[in-house]
Amino acid sequence: MNQQLIFNHDFVYSAEQDAVSFSCLLAGLRLTGYIARPDEMSADVWLSQVQAAAFDWEDAAEQALAEECWNEAGEFWLPAPVKY
């Protein structure tokens, strides 16, 4: 577990991004992650499924952040699952 990475557990659906968003702190830097909504799933169902699997998504985010994959705005995207 990365002690410098803190997840805020603030999963919300962003209609603008058509994705679930969440924030985390990496050594004091606030980053925002996005997980795209699968086409066949409603926003409410997708949000509840992401929340239910929060630990797995946080693990995926930790791996992505280890590769420093965020943009200048502090945003990064996690790949949507092939089938959920």
Long-range contacts (C-beta under 8 A, 24 or more apart in sequence): 2-62, 2-66, 5-62, 5-65, 7-54, 7-58, 7-61, 9-54, 11-47, 11-50, 11-51, 11-54, 12-47, 13-37, 13-43, 13-44, 13-46, 13-47, 15-43, 19-77, 20-46, 20-47, 20-50, 22-57, 22-61, 24-58, 24-61, 24-65, 26-65, 29-74, 30-74, 31-65, 31-70, 31-74, 31-75, 31-76, 32-73, 32-74, 32-75, 32-76, 33-57, 33-61, 33-64, 33-75, 33-76, 33-77, 33-78, 34-75, 34-76, 34-77, 34-78, 35-77, 35-78, 35-80, 36-77, 36-80, 37-80, 38-80, 38-81, 38-84, 41-84, 49-84
